[in-house]
Amino acid sequence: MNPRKKPHFIRQLGNEYAKLGDKWRFPRGKQSKLRTGEKGKIKKPNIGYGAPKALRYLHPSGFKEVLVHNMNEMQNLDTQKQAVRISHTVGKKLRAQILKKAEEIKVKVLNA
């Protein structure tokens, strides 16, 4: 269900100088070969690499993530399309209760 793999976009000269890092920055130089899209240069991100609309914002497992802070937010979940991610602010005791409830209603928990 995953879209095809995208290339890892690195900034201009990012492969030559470690201090530039992996973060993408758009090439702005007047004579930049990367900016003009010359063949044989690094890949630039563009609209063609976008995922299909049906697959956007989905967890790699294929479920839509729902962030849960308490037991009330577990109601009205579609078990076929949605999965639960328990908030990091939830303590041990409540987390155990949420996991038990998720097991009862057969909802997938992404960070059990």
C-alpha positions in Angstrom: 0.0 0.0 0.0 3.0 2.3 0.3 3.8 4.7 -2.5 7.1 4.1 -4.4 10.2 5.1 -2.5 11.3 8.7 -2.9 15.0 9.6 -3.3 16.9 11.1 -0.3 17.1 14.8 -1.2 20.3 16.5 -0.1 21.3 20.1 -0.6 23.8 21.3 -3.2 27.3 20.1 -2.4 25.9 18.3 0.7 27.6 15.1 -0.5 31.0 16.9 -0.6 30.9 18.8 2.7 29.7 17.1 5.9 29.0 20.4 7.6 26.2 21.2 5.1 24.3 18.1 6.3 21.4 16.3 4.8 18.8 19.1 5.1 17.3 20.2 1.7 17.8 23.8 0.7 16.7 25.1 -2.6 19.7 26.1 -4.8 19.5 29.9 -5.5 22.8 30.6 -7.3 22.6 32.6 -10.5 24.7 30.0 -12.4 23.7 27.0 -10.4 23.5 23.8 -12.5 21.3 22.2 -9.9 18.8 25.1 -10.0 18.5 25.0 -13.8 17.9 21.2 -13.7 21.0 20.1 -15.6 21.2 16.4 -16.2 23.4 14.3 -13.9 22.9 16.5 -10.8 21.3 15.6 -7.5 17.5 15.0 -7.6 15.4 18.0 -6.6 12.0 17.6 -4.8 9.1 18.3 -7.1 5.3 17.7 -7.3 5.8 14.4 -9.1 7.2 12.7 -6.0 3.9 13.2 -4.1 2.0 10.2 -2.8 -1.4 9.4 -4.2 -4.2 11.2 -2.4 -5.6 7.9 -1.0 -2.3 7.1 0.7 -1.5 10.5 2.2 -1.2 10.9 6.0 -1.4 7.2 6.5 0.9 5.2 8.9 3.1 2.7 7.0 0.7 -0.1 8.3 -2.1 1.5 6.2 -4.1 2.9 9.1 -5.0 6.5 9.8 -3.4 7.5 13.2 -5.7 8.9 16.0 -3.9 10.4 19.0 -5.5 9.4 22.2 -5.1 11.1 25.6 -7.9 9.5 27.6 -10.6 6.7 27.4 -13.3 8.9 26.0 -11.3 9.5 22.8 -11.4 5.7 22.1 -15.1 5.8 21.3 -16.4 6.1 17.7 -13.3 4.6 16.1 -13.4 2.8 12.8 -11.4 -0.4 13.6 -10.9 -1.1 9.9 -9.3 2.2 9.0 -8.0 3.9 12.2 -5.3 2.9 14.6 -4.5 4.5 18.0 -1.4 6.2 19.1 -1.2 6.9 22.8 0.0 10.4 23.8 3.4 10.6 25.4 1.9 12.6 28.3 -0.2 9.6 29.4 1.0 7.8 32.6 1.6 4.1 33.2 -1.8 3.4 34.9 -4.0 5.1 32.2 -1.8 3.6 29.4 -2.6 0.1 30.8 -6.3 0.9 30.9 -6.2 2.3 27.3 -4.4 -0.9 26.1 -7.0 -3.1 27.8 -9.8 -1.1 26.2 -8.1 -1.3 22.8 -7.8 -5.0 23.1 -11.5 -5.3 23.9 -12.7 -3.2 20.9 -9.9 -4.8 18.7 -8.2 -1.5 17.7 -4.5 -1.6 16.7 -2.2 0.4 19.0 0.8 1.8 17.2 3.0 2.5 20.3 2.0 -0.3 22.7 
